[in-house]
Each structure stands twice: as structure tokens, then as C-alpha cells.
Amino acid sequence: PRGAAALALAAHRIVPPPGASPILEFAMERAALECAESHPAQLRDPAAIRALAADIRTLAELAAEEAHALLNALADSPTLAAETVADIAEQIGWLTPERFPATIPSARLAEYPRYLEAIRKRLERARLRPADDVRLLRPVRTAWQRYTDLITDPLGHPPYQPEAAERYRWLVEEFRVAVFAQILGTAVPASVQRLDRLWQEVTQPQPTP
């Protein structure tokens, strides 16, 4: 699909205008990739790719702006525990990685306003009760750390199920909302037990061809 997406962008000469932000370029890449994966016929329709890219760009620019504001707020919060600062900074980094939003499914990007609002609510509460935030963070860190340990192992990760790992990654994000900003609600039920069950799927050996 990625190769087909690149070919479609080239064939239709879909390129960002000179001076455009990198977000637009990566939004176009993401739009073409999703068309290739889900709606191959749309690869022949440059208008469809541009329309999806525009939606992705809007969501991504709003998310990037809010992420920047949250990082500034984080730096301006001297009462926070070091664990809280490190965790939120890491979370924002994973939400807005290099080449953002090319690597983020648009369906997940649509949830970013809630994820980022959950971080803001967490910050507000953690400033007043830093020890409570550290306590609430423990199960979140346990769930998150095993994911990052798996996929960033420099010696080569053990076999795992990529689709289940992707679902696990976003379930952790929902779990963060459930823990730190329950009032916002979650897209799916999220708990330690559900994360543990999904992790068993993640670490199942790949089936033998």
C-alpha cells in the first residue's frame, strides 16, 4: 500500500505548495496511504486524496498547537513530580512523532482532542496533588513500558503480533484518559485487566506459514 500511495501522489502531481508546512506534506502522504489500504479506487481520484489530506492536516495542526502549549505548561509547573514531567513529555512525543501525522491513522488522530484535553486536566490536578499523580501513574507506566520495551529493543524484539501491538498502543492511550480524566470518557473500555488480555495477544508467537 505504501508504494501504491507514493505512486498515486506522483502520478497526480499532488505536492504541497512551496513554503507549506511539513504537516501538509505528511498529511498528503497519510491520506494516500489510507486510500491505498481502504479505498484503492480513490487512488485514481486526486480530489479524494486532497480532501482527506485537508481533514488530516486540520486535525494535525490543531493537535500540534495544543501539544506545544502543553509542553510549555509542563515547563511552567515547578510543583510537578519528576515522574509526572517525564511521563507527559514522553506521551506527547509519541503522540506527535517525527513526520507527524504521516504515521498516525486518521481515525486515531480524530481522538487527539480528547487525549490532549486529558493531559491538560491531568496537569491541573497534578499541580495541586503531585503525589496523587505519581500514585495513579504506576499502572499506566507498567502497561506502557512493556510496549516500548518490546518495539524499541535495540537488540531486536522477540516475535509479536503487529496488529495487536497497534491496538495495545492505543488502548494504553484510552487507559490514560480513564485514569487521569475519567470525565472525558473513553472510546472503548480500558482497564489493567483488558490491557493484560490484549498483551497476551501481542506476544503470541507468529503462526507458522
TORKOLKOL-688074 format. One record per residue (C-alpha): x, y, z; residue number from 1; residue in three letters. Coordinates in Angstrom, 3 decimals. Layout:
BEGIN
{node {X, Y, Z}, NUM, "ALA"}
...
END
This chain:
BEGIN
{node {0.000, 0.000, 0.000}, 1, "PRO"}
{node {2.775, 2.486, 0.805}, 2, "ARG"}
{node {4.287, 2.030, -2.652}, 3, "GLY"}
{node {0.902, 2.470, -4.309}, 4, "ALA"}
{node {0.294, 5.595, -2.274}, 5, "ALA"}
{node {3.613, 7.118, -3.314}, 6, "ALA"}
{node {2.929, 6.319, -6.952}, 7, "LEU"}
{node {-0.527, 7.905, -6.744}, 8, "ALA"}
{node {0.878, 11.123, -5.280}, 9, "LEU"}
{node {3.491, 11.254, -8.025}, 10, "ALA"}
{node {1.069, 10.367, -10.829}, 11, "ALA"}
{node {-1.424, 13.044, -9.824}, 12, "HIS"}
{node {1.362, 15.519, -9.024}, 13, "ARG"}
{node {-0.093, 16.001, -5.564}, 14, "ILE"}
{node {2.582, 18.024, -3.833}, 15, "VAL"}
{node {2.404, 20.731, -1.197}, 16, "PRO"}
{node {2.851, 24.295, -2.438}, 17, "PRO"}
{node {6.228, 25.976, -1.920}, 18, "PRO"}
{node {6.677, 27.092, 1.650}, 19, "GLY"}
{node {3.931, 24.837, 3.006}, 20, "ALA"}
{node {4.363, 23.375, 6.463}, 21, "SER"}
{node {5.741, 19.826, 6.737}, 22, "PRO"}
{node {2.414, 18.834, 8.277}, 23, "ILE"}
{node {0.698, 19.312, 4.916}, 24, "LEU"}
{node {3.224, 17.118, 3.135}, 25, "GLU"}
{node {2.859, 14.357, 5.707}, 26, "PHE"}
{node {-0.925, 14.712, 5.705}, 27, "ALA"}
{node {-0.907, 14.061, 1.966}, 28, "MET"}
{node {1.261, 11.011, 2.492}, 29, "GLU"}
{node {-1.101, 9.703, 5.155}, 30, "ARG"}
{node {-4.175, 10.341, 3.015}, 31, "ALA"}
{node {-2.739, 8.468, 0.044}, 32, "ALA"}
{node {-1.697, 5.564, 2.248}, 33, "LEU"}
{node {-5.159, 5.235, 3.771}, 34, "GLU"}
{node {-6.762, 5.363, 0.353}, 35, "CYS"}
{node {-4.412, 2.608, -0.782}, 36, "ALA"}
{node {-5.270, 0.463, 2.237}, 37, "GLU"}
{node {-9.022, 1.004, 2.459}, 38, "SER"}
{node {-10.279, 2.569, -0.778}, 39, "HIS"}
{node {-7.899, 1.650, -3.619}, 40, "PRO"}
{node {-10.241, 3.123, -6.221}, 41, "ALA"}
{node {-9.744, 6.550, -4.657}, 42, "GLN"}
{node {-6.085, 6.449, -5.651}, 43, "LEU"}
{node {-7.321, 7.322, -9.127}, 44, "ARG"}
{node {-9.159, 10.343, -7.736}, 45, "ASP"}
{node {-6.804, 13.169, -6.734}, 46, "PRO"}
{node {-9.735, 15.170, -5.327}, 47, "ALA"}
{node {-10.477, 12.387, -2.831}, 48, "ALA"}
{node {-6.859, 12.268, -1.708}, 49, "ILE"}
{node {-6.700, 16.051, -1.352}, 50, "ARG"}
{node {-9.971, 16.144, 0.615}, 51, "ALA"}
{node {-8.768, 13.521, 3.092}, 52, "LEU"}
{node {-5.388, 15.246, 3.341}, 53, "ALA"}
{node {-7.123, 18.528, 4.193}, 54, "ALA"}
{node {-9.061, 16.871, 7.012}, 55, "ASP"}
{node {-5.908, 15.232, 8.345}, 56, "ILE"}
{node {-3.989, 18.488, 8.118}, 57, "ARG"}
{node {-6.633, 20.361, 10.122}, 58, "THR"}
{node {-6.617, 17.762, 12.885}, 59, "LEU"}
{node {-2.825, 17.565, 12.923}, 60, "ALA"}
{node {-2.258, 21.313, 13.079}, 61, "GLU"}
{node {-4.682, 21.678, 15.973}, 62, "LEU"}
{node {-3.014, 18.768, 17.758}, 63, "ALA"}
{node {0.479, 20.144, 17.195}, 64, "ALA"}
{node {-0.560, 23.550, 18.514}, 65, "GLU"}
{node {-2.109, 22.055, 21.646}, 66, "GLU"}
{node {0.858, 19.725, 22.188}, 67, "ALA"}
{node {3.202, 22.723, 22.048}, 68, "HIS"}
{node {1.044, 24.594, 24.556}, 69, "ALA"}
{node {1.043, 21.601, 26.889}, 70, "LEU"}
{node {4.823, 21.307, 26.758}, 71, "LEU"}
{node {5.065, 24.981, 27.687}, 72, "ASN"}
{node {2.644, 24.423, 30.559}, 73, "ALA"}
{node {4.689, 21.436, 31.661}, 74, "LEU"}
{node {7.855, 23.531, 31.774}, 75, "ALA"}
{node {5.990, 26.162, 33.806}, 76, "ASP"}
{node {4.831, 23.742, 36.518}, 77, "SER"}
{node {7.528, 23.565, 39.203}, 78, "PRO"}
{node {5.341, 21.652, 41.678}, 79, "THR"}
{node {5.067, 18.566, 39.463}, 80, "LEU"}
{node {6.898, 15.393, 40.394}, 81, "ALA"}
{node {9.768, 14.441, 38.112}, 82, "ALA"}
{node {7.950, 11.217, 37.168}, 83, "GLU"}
{node {4.940, 13.202, 36.009}, 84, "THR"}
{node {7.018, 15.583, 33.902}, 85, "VAL"}
{node {8.913, 12.742, 32.238}, 86, "ALA"}
{node {5.782, 10.738, 31.531}, 87, "ASP"}
{node {3.791, 13.586, 29.989}, 88, "ILE"}
{node {6.732, 14.699, 27.864}, 89, "ALA"}
{node {7.173, 11.146, 26.612}, 90, "GLU"}
{node {3.455, 10.781, 25.922}, 91, "GLN"}
{node {3.371, 13.957, 23.833}, 92, "ILE"}
{node {6.462, 12.813, 21.986}, 93, "GLY"}
{node {4.788, 9.556, 20.987}, 94, "TRP"}
{node {1.586, 11.348, 20.005}, 95, "LEU"}
{node {3.470, 13.761, 17.733}, 96, "THR"}
{node {6.408, 11.752, 16.377}, 97, "PRO"}
{node {8.787, 12.620, 13.576}, 98, "GLU"}
{node {6.937, 13.046, 10.271}, 99, "ARG"}
{node {3.664, 13.649, 12.130}, 100, "PHE"}
{node {0.950, 12.922, 11.014}, 101, "PRO"}
{node {2.157, 10.526, 8.297}, 102, "ALA"}
{node {2.435, 7.632, 10.754}, 103, "THR"}
{node {-0.830, 8.251, 12.643}, 104, "ILE"}
{node {-4.086, 6.679, 11.400}, 105, "PRO"}
{node {-6.653, 9.410, 10.821}, 106, "SER"}
{node {-9.179, 7.552, 12.983}, 107, "ALA"}
{node {-6.743, 7.877, 15.899}, 108, "ARG"}
{node {-5.922, 11.467, 15.035}, 109, "LEU"}
{node {-9.610, 12.273, 15.419}, 110, "ALA"}
{node {-9.298, 11.223, 19.089}, 111, "GLU"}
{node {-6.409, 13.611, 19.768}, 112, "TYR"}
{node {-8.546, 16.464, 21.137}, 113, "PRO"}
{node {-9.710, 14.138, 23.915}, 114, "ARG"}
{node {-6.226, 12.737, 24.555}, 115, "TYR"}
{node {-4.724, 16.204, 24.787}, 116, "LEU"}
{node {-7.557, 17.536, 26.921}, 117, "GLU"}
{node {-6.943, 14.614, 29.278}, 118, "ALA"}
{node {-3.315, 15.700, 29.590}, 119, "ILE"}
{node {-4.404, 19.260, 30.385}, 120, "ARG"}
{node {-6.804, 18.075, 33.083}, 121, "LYS"}
{node {-4.115, 15.840, 34.494}, 122, "ARG"}
{node {-1.690, 18.762, 34.664}, 123, "LEU"}
{node {-4.187, 20.913, 36.508}, 124, "GLU"}
{node {-4.763, 18.215, 39.108}, 125, "ARG"}
{node {-1.128, 17.177, 39.400}, 126, "ALA"}
{node {-0.022, 20.710, 40.166}, 127, "ARG"}
{node {-2.178, 20.631, 43.280}, 128, "LEU"}
{node {-1.612, 16.998, 44.278}, 129, "ARG"}
{node {1.666, 15.790, 42.766}, 130, "PRO"}
{node {1.902, 12.682, 44.964}, 131, "ALA"}
{node {-1.548, 11.515, 43.827}, 132, "ASP"}
{node {-0.487, 11.764, 40.204}, 133, "ASP"}
{node {2.578, 9.627, 40.829}, 134, "VAL"}
{node {0.396, 7.002, 42.506}, 135, "ARG"}
{node {-2.087, 6.959, 39.624}, 136, "LEU"}
{node {0.743, 6.781, 37.136}, 137, "LEU"}
{node {2.146, 3.439, 38.302}, 138, "ARG"}
{node {-0.205, 1.065, 36.451}, 139, "PRO"}
{node {-0.038, 3.291, 33.383}, 140, "VAL"}
{node {3.747, 3.127, 33.331}, 141, "ARG"}
{node {3.705, -0.634, 33.767}, 142, "THR"}
{node {1.372, -1.029, 30.783}, 143, "ALA"}
{node {3.251, 1.466, 28.632}, 144, "TRP"}
{node {6.772, 0.344, 29.478}, 145, "GLN"}
{node {6.292, -3.195, 28.268}, 146, "ARG"}
{node {5.070, -1.872, 24.936}, 147, "TYR"}
{node {8.019, 0.481, 24.430}, 148, "THR"}
{node {10.466, -2.158, 25.646}, 149, "ASP"}
{node {9.118, -4.544, 23.029}, 150, "LEU"}
{node {9.180, -2.338, 19.957}, 151, "ILE"}
{node {12.296, -0.292, 20.728}, 152, "THR"}
{node {14.562, -3.179, 21.762}, 153, "ASP"}
{node {17.914, -2.297, 20.102}, 154, "PRO"}
{node {18.938, -5.964, 20.061}, 155, "LEU"}
{node {15.881, -6.973, 18.086}, 156, "GLY"}
{node {12.462, -7.511, 19.562}, 157, "HIS"}
{node {11.045, -11.006, 20.039}, 158, "PRO"}
{node {8.282, -12.119, 17.653}, 159, "PRO"}
{node {4.974, -10.385, 18.274}, 160, "TYR"}
{node {1.674, -9.628, 16.571}, 161, "GLN"}
{node {1.936, -6.151, 14.969}, 162, "PRO"}
{node {-1.813, -5.541, 14.651}, 163, "GLU"}
{node {-2.411, -6.486, 18.275}, 164, "ALA"}
{node {0.527, -4.288, 19.310}, 165, "ALA"}
{node {-1.020, -1.344, 17.470}, 166, "GLU"}
{node {-4.322, -1.904, 19.240}, 167, "ARG"}
{node {-2.481, -2.182, 22.554}, 168, "TYR"}
{node {-0.629, 1.078, 21.968}, 169, "ARG"}
{node {-3.907, 2.993, 21.573}, 170, "TRP"}
{node {-5.636, 1.130, 24.384}, 171, "LEU"}
{node {-2.931, 2.477, 26.690}, 172, "VAL"}
{node {-3.876, 5.954, 25.491}, 173, "GLU"}
{node {-7.507, 5.254, 26.388}, 174, "GLU"}
{node {-6.364, 3.899, 29.745}, 175, "PHE"}
{node {-4.604, 7.193, 30.415}, 176, "ARG"}
{node {-7.886, 9.011, 29.848}, 177, "VAL"}
{node {-9.690, 6.590, 32.177}, 178, "ALA"}
{node {-7.083, 7.112, 34.905}, 179, "VAL"}
{node {-6.389, 10.841, 34.684}, 180, "PHE"}
{node {-9.530, 12.364, 33.134}, 181, "ALA"}
{node {-12.365, 9.916, 33.537}, 182, "GLN"}
{node {-14.927, 12.656, 32.971}, 183, "ILE"}
{node {-13.934, 12.762, 29.277}, 184, "LEU"}
{node {-14.870, 9.138, 28.735}, 185, "GLY"}
{node {-13.095, 6.528, 26.645}, 186, "THR"}
{node {-13.734, 5.308, 23.109}, 187, "ALA"}
{node {-13.514, 1.711, 24.339}, 188, "VAL"}
{node {-13.434, 0.172, 27.828}, 189, "PRO"}
{node {-9.898, 0.444, 29.204}, 190, "ALA"}
{node {-8.531, -1.232, 32.313}, 191, "SER"}
{node {-5.477, -3.098, 33.560}, 192, "VAL"}
{node {-7.289, -6.389, 33.004}, 193, "GLN"}
{node {-8.152, -5.559, 29.390}, 194, "ARG"}
{node {-4.587, -4.445, 28.739}, 195, "LEU"}
{node {-3.237, -7.693, 30.198}, 196, "ASP"}
{node {-5.529, -9.775, 27.997}, 197, "ARG"}
{node {-4.582, -7.846, 24.892}, 198, "LEU"}
{node {-0.895, -8.145, 25.766}, 199, "TRP"}
{node {-1.252, -11.906, 25.636}, 200, "GLN"}
{node {-2.381, -11.499, 22.026}, 201, "GLU"}
{node {0.540, -9.176, 21.307}, 202, "VAL"}
{node {3.108, -11.693, 22.491}, 203, "THR"}
{node {1.646, -14.768, 20.859}, 204, "GLN"}
{node {4.161, -16.380, 18.502}, 205, "PRO"}
{node {3.642, -15.694, 14.826}, 206, "GLN"}
{node {1.761, -18.559, 13.155}, 207, "PRO"}
{node {3.883, -20.913, 11.107}, 208, "THR"}
{node {3.248, -20.448, 7.353}, 209, "PRO"}
END
